[in-house]
Amino acid sequence: MAGTKEVKRRIKSVTSTQKITKAMELVAASKMKRAVASTLASRLYAEYSWEVLTSINKNIEEITHPLFVEREVKNILLVLITSNRGLCGSYNVQIIKKALGLLKDQGANLDVITIGRKGDLAMRRLGKKVLASFFELPDRIAISDVVPISKLLIDEYSLGRYDRILIAYTDFISSLRQVSNLKQLLPVSRADLKELIDSHLEAGLPDGSPTSKSRKINYLVEGDKEKLIGSLADKLTRMQIYQMLLESNASEQSARMVAMKNASDASKDMIDDLSLVFNKARQANITREISEISAGMASVS
C-alpha cells in the first residue's frame, strides 16, 4: 500500500498545481483581451498620424530638428522591454537574446534602459550600465505613463549623450505568435520616414479606410514649419514608445496564457498517467490479497 499512497499523494499535488495554472490561464486571457484591444486601437491612431506626416512629406529634406540629426555612432542607448514576472514561456528569453545579439554586434559603447525586472536582472548580470529602470508600469498603460520615458530618451539624444537610441520589444502578431523586434527610435531618419510613409500608403489598406490614398489631405500650415515638425517628432517618438509597450504587453499576456494552458494540459496528462499507475498498483494489491486469502483457505481445508 505504500506505493499507492505515494502515487495518490503525487496525484493530489499535480491536481493542486493544475488548479493554479488554470486560474493563471484565465487571468492572463482576461488581461490579454484588454491588452489586444488597446493595441489595435492604438494602431488605428498611428495610421492617422501617418496621414499627417504624409501631407508634409515634401518638406522632410529641409528638417533641421535635433531628433532628425544623424551623428557618428559612438554611444548607443538600448531600451529593453521585458516583463516583471516569469511564467510566460519564451517571451523574455527571445527578447533578451535579441539584446544579447546587439551587444555582440555593436562596436560602440552601449548603455541600457530597462522596462521590466527580467531584462534588468539580465543586463546587470552582464555588467552593463543600466541608466534607468522602470518596473511600476500598470497593465493598462496610458500615454501619460510613457511621458517620463519619452522625455528621458529625447533629452539624452538632444543633449548629444547618445548618438543612436534603439528599442528591443515584442510585436504582437496573434495569441500564438509573438516576434521579438529591434527598432531604431532616434534619430528619426528622413529616408526611413519617407520609405515608411510610402510603404504604409502602398501596403494595401482596405478601400475606404481613413488613411487610404483617396483620403490624402493637403494641410495648410501657418507659422513656423520647423516648430511644427519638431512638435510632431516629439509626439511621434512618444507614440512609438507607447505602441511598443502595448505590443509587448499584449505579447506577454498571450505568451503567459499559452504557457499556462500548456502547463494545465501537461498536468492533466500527468494525472491520467498517475491514475493509471495507481489503478494498476491497487489492482495488484487486491489480486495479491485475494491470492493470500485463497491460499489460506486451501491450507485450512
N, C-alpha and C positions, 0 to 999 in steps of 0.2 A: 504493500500500500504506500510505501514511502515514495515510489516512483510516481504514482498517480497524484499524490499530494503535491509533489514538486511541479508536475505538469499543470495541475489545477491552479497553483499559485502563479505560474507564468501566464496562463490564460487570463487570470484576473488582472495582472499587471498590464498586459498588452491591451486589454479592453479599456482600462483606465486611460492609457495613452491614446487610444483611438478616439475616446470622447473628447480629449483635449485638442487633438489635431482637427477633429471635425468642427469643433467650436471655432478654432482659429481660422479654418477654411471659410466658414460662414461670415466671420467678421471681415476677413480680407476681401471676400466677394462683395460685401456691402461697401467697403471703402473703395474698392476698385470701380464700382459702378459710379460713385460720385466723382472719383478722380478722372475717369474716362470722359464723363460728361463735361467736366471743367476743361479738359484738354481739347476736346472737339470744339467747344465754344470759343476757346482762345484761338484756335486755328482760324476760325472764321474772322475774328477780329484782325488777325495777322494779314489775311487776304485784303481787307480794306486798307491796311497800312501800305501794302504793296501798290495798291491803286494810287494812293497819294504820291508815293515815290516815283511811280511811272510817269506821272504828269510833270515832274521836274527832272526827268532822266536826261534831257538835252543839256542841262546846265551842270551836270555832275563833274565834268572835267575842270570847271572853274572853282571847285571847292577847295578852301584852304583851312577848314576847321581842323583843330588838333586831332580829333578822332579819325580823320581820314589821312593823316600824315604818316607815311611809312618811313621807318628808320632802319639802320643796320641792326640786325638782331644780335644783341649781346646778352640781354636779360629777358627771360620768359617767365610769365606768371601763369600757372595752371590752376584752374578751378575744377576740383574733383567732387562730383555729386554722387554720394552713396547713401545707404540707409543708416539709421541709428541702431537698428536691431538686425539680427540674423534670421534664420529660418525662412529664407526667401530664395532657395535654390542657388543658381549660379549668378544671380543678379549682381552681387557685389564682386564676385570673382572676375567676371567678364570685364567690368569697367575698370577695376584695379589693374587687371592685366593690360588693358589698353593704355593706362597711365604708365605702367612699367615699360611698355614698348616705347613710349615717348621719351622716358628717362634715358633709355639706351641710345636712341637715335639722335637726340639733341646734343650738340657740342657746346651750346651756350649755357650760361648759368640759369638754373630753373628753380623757382620757389613755388610754393603751393598754398592755395586757399582751399580748405576742406568744408564741404557741406555734408554732414553725416559722420557719425562716430567711427564707422568701419573704415572709411577712407582715411580718417585722421590717424587711427591706430596704425594702419599700414604704412603711411608716409613717415610717421615718427619712428617706426621700427627701422625704416631705411635710412634714417638720419637726415631727411630732407627738412629744409627750413619751412615751417608752417607759418605763414604770415598772419592768418586769422582762421578761426574755426566757428562754424555756425551749426549748432545742434538743436536749437529750440524752434525750428520752423514747424508750424502746425500742419496737420494733414490737409486741411482746406486752405491752401495757400492763397493769399490775396496779393494784389500788386503792391500794396503798402509794405508787405513783408520783404519785398525784393529791393526796396529803396536803399537800405544800408549797404547791401551787397553791390548794387549797381554804382552807387556813389563811390564806394571804395575802389572799384575797378576803374571807373572813369578818372578819378583823381590820380591813381597810381600811373595810369598811362599818360594823362595830360601833363603830369609833372616830369615825365621822362624817366621815371624809375624803372619802367619795363618797356621793352620795345615790341612785345607781342603778348597778347593775352588769349589763352586757349581755354576751352571748357570741355571737360570729359563728362558725358552724360549718357542716358539710355533712351533711345527713341522707342515709343510705344507703337507697335505695328498691330498686334492683336493680343488677346488674352493668352495665346500660346506662343507668341513670338515677340521678343524684345531685342533690339540691336544696339550694342554699345557704339558710341559715336564720339568723335573728337572734332570740334569745330573752332575755327578762329573767330573770336569775338571782336578784338581790336588789333590792329587798325581796321576800320571799315574800308575794304578795298574797293576802289572805284570800279575796276574791271570785274571783280566778283559781284559787286552790287548790280551792275548793268547786266551781267550774264544771268544773275539770279532773277532779276525782274523780267528779262526777256523769256527765260525758260519757264517762269511762272505763268506768263501770258500764253505761252505756246504749249503748256502742259496738258491741254485738252480739257479745260474746265467745262462743265456742262453748259449748254446753251441757256442763256437767261440768267446765269449766275451773276452775282453782284460785281465780280471782277473780270468778267469776260470782256473781250475786245470791244464788244458793242457798247459797253458802258464806260469806256475810257473817257475821262473828263479832263478838259484843259482848264486848270485853275488860274485865276488872276491873282498874282502875288503883288502886294503893296508893301513898301518898306524895304528893309534890308534883307535881301535873299540869303546872305551868308548867315545871318542870325536865325532865319527860318530853318536853313539846312542844319545848323548846329542844334537847334531845339529838336528837330526830327531825329537827328542822330542820337541824342541823349535818350529820347523816348524809345527809339528802335532798339538801342542797346538794352534798356530796361525790359522791354517787351521780349527780347530774345532770351534773356536770363529767366524771366517769368515762364516763358513757354518751355524752356528746357527743364525747369523744376517741375512743371506739371507733367511733362513727358516722363521724367524719371519717377515721379510719384505714382503715376498710373502703371508704369512698368514694374515698380517694386510691389505694389499690391497684387498685380496679376501674377508675378512670379511667386509671391507668398501663397496666393490662393492655389496655384497649381502644385506647389511643393507640399502644402498641407493635404491636398486631395490625394496626391501620390502616397503620402505617409498614411493616410486613412485607408487607402486601398491595400497598401502593404500590410497594415495591421490586420485588416480583415482576412487576407490570405494567410497570415501567420496564425490567426485564431483558428481558422479552418484546419490548418496543418496540425496545430497543437491539440485541437479537439479530436482529430483522427487518432493521434498518438495516445491521447487519454482514453478514448474508447477501446482501442486495442489493448492497452495495458489493463484496463478494468475487465475486459472480456477474458484476458489471460488469467487474471486473479480469480475470476468466477469459475473458469474452467479448472484451474488448479484446486480450488476449494471443493468443487464437485467431485473431482478425482480423488481427493483425500477422503471425502465422506464415503464415496463408493468403496474405496479400499478398506476403510474402517469397518463398514458393514459386512464386506466379504470376509474379513478376518474374524469377525464375531460369529458369523454363521458357519 
